[in-house]
């Protein structure tokens, strides 16, 4: 499964593309942080990010798009920029008939590190390890986008029989599988979100 993850932001928008196999192994395809100048008119900033997203969608042709779910923060301008870029990304995905999934930050952290309150350093370290990278993706927006893509693929994709014993899984994958088992969810129910 090829997934495009988007960590939406108006000034910095993290975009990561990963291929995830049936055994939950993940491979980096591309990662970039799209930027727009703070002093540009809002419509030009949205256009700039949209053009960057379109180019990545056209080049890599993902099967799904995963976005960070917008949640209330104290800074309204940050919420607005995040929501606007989320809308742009969803629009571009819909034009290509791609499914879109929204994941909360704590959901992504739990999937990647096994702990829903992990800090950015922990998420970046696990993304680096999961993808087998020599150096951590920077800035944090890049690592967050990759974490979103991996989280979505792990939650949406099938779990191969070879991984059910945990032998080939990362610690975060083992923790996720254990949580699913303790919740009493079957493989089919997990894939259907029940």
Secondary structure, 3 states (H helix, E strand, C coil): CEEEEEECCCCEEEEEEEEECCCCCEEEEEEEEEECCCCCCHHHHHHHHHHHHHHHHHHHCCCEEEEECCCCCCCHHHHHHHHHHHHHHHHHHHHCCCEEEEECHHHHHHHHHCCCCCCHHHHHHHHHHHHCCCCCCCCHHHHHHHHHHHHHHHHHCCCCHHHCCCCCCCHHHHHHHHHHHHCCCCHHHHHHCC
